[in-house]
Amino acid sequence: MRARGKTIRAHSSSATAGCGRTRKGRIGCLTVIVAAGLAWYARHAQAKAAHQDWIFQNGIRGTATILDVGNSHTTVNEMPLMKLKLDLDIPGLGRSEVSRREVMPVFTANRMDPGLVLPAYANPKDPGDFILVW
């Protein structure tokens, strides 16, 4: 558009409306996006921890016998991600063979051997939803 010899640009795009074209505007938008992502992650982690606490308090206690252990050669904060094949035995819900990947400290991972029996707590409504106590 031209008005009295000046060029006027109309910003109709909603993507650039809040961020602006300046470096400050882009940094501000990036900060908001990162903060929103961190808030979502924190909320997700808190919900997961609350769910695991509920299973620990209200779940049915059983056992999980390790059948096979494998190291995935992946680490999270210098802790190995272990692949466990388990025989899960929950009273009233029966036995089942399950696989689980767990991030655990190195000293715990070193003691995970076939035949080791661990306490396990399962959700009474969903036996596949369980936690291991190691």
ChimeraX attribute file (.defattr): number of C-alpha atoms within 10 A of each C-alpha:
attribute: neighborCount
match mode: 1-to-1
recipient: residues
	/A:1	8
	/A:2	8
	/A:3	7
	/A:4	5
	/A:5	7
	/A:6	8
	/A:7	9
	/A:8	9
	/A:9	8
	/A:10	7
	/A:11	10
	/A:12	8
	/A:13	8
	/A:14	8
	/A:15	9
	/A:16	13
	/A:17	11
	/A:18	12
	/A:19	16
	/A:20	15
	/A:21	10
	/A:22	9
	/A:23	10
	/A:24	11
	/A:25	15
	/A:26	15
	/A:27	13
	/A:28	14
	/A:29	16
	/A:30	13
	/A:31	12
	/A:32	12
	/A:33	12
	/A:34	11
	/A:35	12
	/A:36	12
	/A:37	12
	/A:38	12
	/A:39	12
	/A:40	12
	/A:41	12
	/A:42	12
	/A:43	12
	/A:44	12
	/A:45	12
	/A:46	12
	/A:47	12
	/A:48	12
	/A:49	12
	/A:50	12
	/A:51	13
	/A:52	20
	/A:53	13
	/A:54	12
	/A:55	20
	/A:56	19
	/A:57	11
	/A:58	13
	/A:59	22
	/A:60	19
	/A:61	19
	/A:62	20
	/A:63	21
	/A:64	25
	/A:65	20
	/A:66	21
	/A:67	17
	/A:68	16
	/A:69	18
	/A:70	14
	/A:71	13
	/A:72	11
	/A:73	9
	/A:74	12
	/A:75	14
	/A:76	10
	/A:77	9
	/A:78	11
	/A:79	16
	/A:80	19
	/A:81	20
	/A:82	20
	/A:83	17
	/A:84	21
	/A:85	19
	/A:86	23
	/A:87	19
	/A:88	28
	/A:89	21
	/A:90	23
	/A:91	12
	/A:92	9
	/A:93	16
	/A:94	10
	/A:95	15
	/A:96	14
	/A:97	13
	/A:98	14
	/A:99	16
	/A:100	12
	/A:101	14
	/A:102	14
	/A:103	17
	/A:104	18
	/A:105	15
	/A:106	12
	/A:107	9
	/A:108	12
	/A:109	19
	/A:110	9
	/A:111	10
	/A:112	18
	/A:113	15
	/A:114	14
	/A:115	13
	/A:116	13
	/A:117	17
	/A:118	16
	/A:119	16
	/A:120	22
	/A:121	25
	/A:122	26
	/A:123	21
	/A:124	17
	/A:125	9
	/A:126	10
	/A:127	18
	/A:128	12
	/A:129	13
	/A:130	20
	/A:131	19
	/A:132	17
	/A:133	10
	/A:134	12
